[in-house]
Amino acid sequence: MPQTAIFPGRYVQGEGVLDLLGDEICRLGRSALVIAGGTAGHSIVPGYSYQWHAMFEVHAEPFGGECSEAEIERLVAIASETQCDVIVGIGGGKVIDTAKAVGHSAEARVAIVPTIASTDAPTSAVSVIYTDEGAFQRYLFVPRNPDLVLVDTGVIARAPVRFLVAGMGDALATWFEAESCRQSYSDNQCGGTGTLAAYAIARLCYDTILQYGVAAKAACAEDVVTPALSHVVEANTLLSGLGFESGGLAAPHSIHNGLTRLEGTHDYYHGEKVAIGVLASLFLTDRPKSLIEEAYDFCKSVGLPTTLAEVGLVDVTDEDLKLVAEGACAEGETIHHESCPVLPAAVLAALKTADRIGRERKS
């Protein structure tokens, strides 16, 4: 199996870099379909559209709310009708995944502008497709990473703190999953085994959020940019994106996908559910006590969930958790990248153990 790694074409991060977006898009094409989430559609796009119109043709379209087959088809039709050669996604993770999918189908260049640092979606060549009701459906692997990822840390700092914390939950999984793939010689997300660079980046992601997470959260709560905030934004977005894609995924994201089977979790963010997946995976893979305590302590310090009740499963039953476990162990899920065979019964046991430890630590 060859070692493989893939990366976005260009990454730009800093306070105020939104002012550079027009120039950056001009590197890619001359007609852009801008897909914007709610906040971005009401603030960023109107504020910059005059500048953009002077540089290239702009077609702005509000995001429908879900990265679903129907929404992707709707936007592809608009891109085709307007003959856009650049797709620009501005917003959160589902807007970003939709823009990547639309760019692939429309055979257009892709520029990603995250307004929150809640997931590692911006840099990757994968879109997570959901049903119209918000349940996980499938992964869409596109052949090329985004041509541009532009992250304005000033915008991230003014977003609700919960988004940044959720991003740390997603980033928390990066090293654990890459390490599982390294030990089992499992495929990464780009068709090979990981490189030394990928595994080093995954570890750097983990070390960065542990060192700077609390300070970054405090800065975000004050709507200010500090070095700690910048470090964590980079970890949540770039390091986690490169680490998961070129290092590989394992149990935590599969458990997340299983959790989406339960409607009670649909109001909680991707990274919050991934954090539960991380904690459960520690017991599933027999991690040492010191590492388990480190992960729980980190989650507590930044406000990530450590119990099932904190992701909407207050009165969850064993039958409910059986559905989660079966979803996590479905054919093709990355939980099978772990170094030992994993069955639904083992996932159910790990979820119950992780929840019990979380509740006991709270009390």
N, C-alpha and C positions, 0 to 999 in steps of 0.2 A: 504494500500500500504506500503510495507516495505521500510525502509531507506537503501540505498545501496551506496557503493563507491568502485571504483576500481583504481588500481595504477600499474605503471610499476614495474618489478621485482627489478631493481637496477638502480640508477641514479648517474652518476659520472660527476662532473663539475669542471673545473679549467684550468688554463693556462698550456699547455703542456701535458694534459692527453691523447692525441693521442698516446703517447708512451706506454700507458698502454693497448691499445686496444687488442693487441695480447694476453696478459694474460687474459683479460676479456672474449675474445671469447673462450679461452680454457676452461673456466668454463661451456660453453654451448655445445660444440661439437668438432668434429675433422675434419670436412670438410665444408668449407664456400663458398657460392656464394656471391661475393661482387658486388653489383649493385651500380654504381657510376655515378653521374651527370658529366657534362662537366668539370668544374674546378677540382673537386675531382678526376676524372678519369685521368686528365693530371698531377696532382701534388701529391696528397696524396697517391693514390694507388701505383704508381710506386716507390715512396720514401720509402714505408713501406713493399712492397711485398716480398723483400728478407727476412726481419725479420719474416714476417708471414709464409712464406714457410717453415722456419725452425721449426715452432711450430705446423702447421696444414696444411691440403691441401686447396689450394686457387684456385678458379675459378672466374676471374674478367670479368664482362660484362658491357659495357656502357649502360646507360639509354637511351631509345628511345625518350624521350622528353615529353610524356604525360601519365598520370596515367589513361589509358584506358583499356577496356576489352582485346583488342588485345595485348597490351604490357604485361599485366599480364599473359595472356595465353602463350606468347612467353617465358617469363622468368620461368614460372612454368615448361615448357617442358625442359628447360636447367637444372633446379634444379633436376628434376627427372632423367634426363640422367646422370648427374654427381653425383647423390646420396648425395647431400649436406644435412647436418643436421642443418646448421645455415645459415640464410639469413641475410646479412649485407647491410643496406642501408646507403650510404654516399652521402649527398648532401642536396638539398632543399626539400620543402614540398611535391612535387609530386614524387620525388625519394623515400622519406620516406613512403608515402602512398602506393606506389607500392610495396615496400619491405614488408610492413605489409600484404598486400593482397597476395603476393606470398608466404610468410611464412605460412599463413593460409591454402592456397590450397595445398602447398607442405608438410604440417604437420611438419614444421621445427621450431626451435627456431629463434627468431628475435632480432638482434642488430641494433640499430639506432644511426647514427653519423651525426647530423646536422652540416652543414658547414656555415649556416646562421641562425639567430634567427628571422625568418620572420613569423613563424606561431607556433601554439601550437600542431602541428601534432605529434612531436616526441614521446610523452608519451602516446598517446591515443590508444584505440582499435578500431578506426574507420578510414576508408580510404574514401576519396572523389573521386568518379569515374567520369571522364569526357569523353565526346565523343572525337574521334580522332581530331576534330576541336577545342577542348578546351571549349565547353559548359558543364555546370554542368549536370550530368546524374542521379546519385544516391549516396547514402551513402552505404558503405559496413561495417557492424558491425561484427568484428571478436571476437571470444570468449575469447581472452586473450590479455592483454597489452604487449608491447615489453618486452622481458626478460632483455634487457639492453638499456639504453640511456646514451650515452657518449658525453659530450659537451665540446669541447676545446675552452675556451674563447679567446685564442690567435688567433685561426682560425676565430672566429666570428669577432674579432676586425679588422682583415685585409680584411674582406668582405666589399662591398660597403655599405655606410651608409643607403641607401634607404631600404635595407633589414631589418635592425634593426628597422627603423621607421615603416615599414609595420608591423613588429611583434608587435609593440606597438599598432597599429590599431586593430589587432586581439585581443590583451590582453585587450584593452579598453572595448570590448564588454562583457568580462567575468562576471564582477560583475552585470552589468545591466541585463544580461540574467538570471544569477542565481537568482537574486532578483525577477525577474518576475516569475520564476518557483516556488520560495519559496512562493510568495504571492498567486499564483493560485493552489498550490499543484500539479503542473504538473510533469510528469515523467522527470527524468534526462536521460542521454545517456546510463545508465546501468540498466534500468528496475525497477526503484523505485523512491522514492523521496530523495532529498538531505539530507546529514548529516550536523550536526553543523560544522564539520571540513571542508566540502566542501564549505559551505557558507562563513566561515571565511577565507578560502584560496582565494576565489573569491574576497572578499573585500581587502585582503592583496595585491592581484595582482593589483587592481585599485590604491590603495594608493602608491604602489611601483613605478609604472610608472609615476604617477603625481609628486612624490617627486624627482625621479632620472632621469627621461626621458631626460631632456635637457643636463645634465652633461654626461649621457651615450652616447648621440649622439655626443657630442664634443669629447669624448675619442675615439669613433669609427672613427671619421673624422681624428684623428691623429694616427690611427692604434695601439692604446695602450690599455692595460687592466687596469682599475681602479675599486675601489669598486663599484662605481655607475654603470659602465658597467656590472659588474658581477651581481649586483642586478637586472638590467633590463633583462639581458639574462635569469636569473632564472625566472623572472616574465613572460617573453614572452614564455618560454619553459615549465617549470615545473608548476608554479602557475596557469597559464592560462590553461594548459592542464588538470590539476586536477580539476580546478574550472569549466571549461565548461562541462567536462565529468560527474563528480559526482554532480555538481550543476544543470546543464541543459542549454539548448539553447532556444532562443526565437526569437524575431523579427529581430535583426541585421543580423544574418546569413541567415535567409530566404530572406531578402532583397538583401544580397550579391548574393544568388543563382538566384534571379530574374534578377539582373544586368548582370549576365553572358549571359542572352538571347540576349543581344545587343553586336554585334561584336566590337563596338568601345571600350568596356571595357576590351577586351581580352589581351591588352598589359599592363594592370595594375595588381598589385599584390593583392592577396587575402585580406591581411590586409588593403590595401588602400580602397577596396570596402566595407569591413566590417565597416570601419570608417564611410563611408557614411551611411551604415545601422544603425549604432549607432545613428548618428545625426537625421536621419529620425525617428527612433524609439522613440526619446525623445518627438517628437510632436505627434506621434501616441498614446503614452501612457500617455500623459498629465503630463509630468515631470515639476517640479517647475523651475522658471526662473533661480534661482541660480545654479541649476545643469546643465541646458542647457548652461549657460555662462561658467561654469567650463569646460565642455566638449569641447566647441568651442575654449576656450583659450588654453587648452592643445593641441588640434590638431594644432593650429597655432604655438605654441611654439616649436613643434618638426617637423613640416612640413607635417602633414597628410592632406589629401584633405578635404575641407569643402564645395565644390561645385561639381555639376555633371560634369562640364567642366574639372575638375581636374582628373576625371576617364574616360576621352575620350568621354564624351557626350556634345559636344560643342553646337550643334544645335538640341538638343533632342526635340522631339515633345510629345504632350500628348498621341498620339497613341503609341509611343515608351515606354513611362512610364506606359501605360496601360499593355503592355506586361510584363514589369518588375513586376508590382503589381500583375498580375495574376499568374506569376511564384512564387512570394513570398507567395501567398495564396493557392498554390496547396495543394491538399489533402496530409496529412502526414507531411507538413512543420511545423517547430517548431514555426512559428509565432503564431500558435494556442495555444501555451503555455501562451500567454499573458492573463491577468485576465479578458479581455472583448473580445467578438467576433470581429474578424478583417476581413473586406471585402476589395477587391481590390481598391475600390474608396477611402477608408481611407488611404491606403498605397500610392496611387498616390498623394493625398493631402499632406501627410506627406513629401514625397520626394520633392514636389514643394516648400513647406514651408521651409524645411531644406536648399534647394539650394538657395532660396531667402535670407534667413538670412545669409548664407555664403557669397553670393555676396555683400550684403549690408555691412557686416563687413569688407570685403576687400576694399570697396570703401570709 
